[in-house]
Amino acid sequence: MKAKNLPFFLLIIFCLNIYSQDNYKFEGDKIYVFKYGLKLQECDAEGNLTSPNPTYANKGWEVRIDKVLKSDDKVIIYFIKWVDKNSPKLQKRNSEIVEKTVNIPAVAAVLDGGGKVITPAAPATTKQQRVYFYLSLDEFKKGLRKKKSAIDIKFGTATIPIKIRPGNDDGIPFDFNGNFNAGVGLATEFNFLSGLDIYTGISITSVPVDEKTTNGIVTSATNAGALTPTIGIIKDLGPVQVGGFIGFDFLSRELGENWIYQGRRWFGIGVGVNLFDISSGANKSDSQGGDD
């Protein structure tokens, strides 16, 4: 490896490290799914233990967040009701860990000294009460993931550390370089295709130019700002999103008129950054399907 390429490859490693950082955000309106079985403790809405016996949640079970008690290192959750489908197993599960029947005892009337009713009597009754559970913040982050819709629209930016410019027989040389984008884009995520994103965006990028690539307009190697429309495919690989891109760089004014790569397509390998959800259809579901 040439010494002049070392900073470039160090930059790629740095990018991968930064993008794999934990950007976990709790969202109370979303549904979360257990990635594997976990032991839970039943509690009240404030996180106080109500039963010493643990409850075991299976992989694929769905919950919502009621609240996050960071001072107590607790996430309070409750289960989404399972679709009945005439299954005694699901009926039992719903009655035990989703909503329990609470018996309210009868209350006798309260009389004053003269026998006048102050508080009337109330008969015994029952009510359905939501069941809460807690687990630690760390357990939640490791053991649950956000449920995805079939298709999500995401908004954010894409950084492309490797940009390859093909050459041709007309004297345009092959070139590659690394650069950062500062722009916006939309990614359409097809979750039924294992989280495949189609990304389209436009960015302001910094591209290298020199005397040879600008027909002598620039006398020494430097960088210039370019307007860069991009389209690509992004795939989740663990904590990092990697993808392939095609784009076009456009420099302005006289520099653009003389730059040999003006408007020519390039191919890139990149890492998706800060792609935020702005729509989520399936996450609005309030029931679990299937018997497991």
QUIJOTA-V358738 format. One record per helix or strand of 2 or more residues. SS is the DSSP state (H for helix, E for strand). FROM is the first residue (numbers start at 0). TO is the last residue. If there is no record, write none. Layout:
ss={SS:SS}
from={FROM:FROM}
to={TO:TO}
//
This chain:
ss={H:E:E:E:E:H:E:E:H:E:E:E:E:E:H:E:E:E:E:H:E:H:E:E:H:E:H:E}
from={2:31:37:54:61:69:73:80:87:98:109:116:124:131:136:143:150:174:180:190:195:211:221:239:252:264:281:286}
to={18:33:42:56:68:71:78:81:97:103:110:118:129:134:142:145:164:176:189:192:208:213:236:249:257:276:283:287}
//
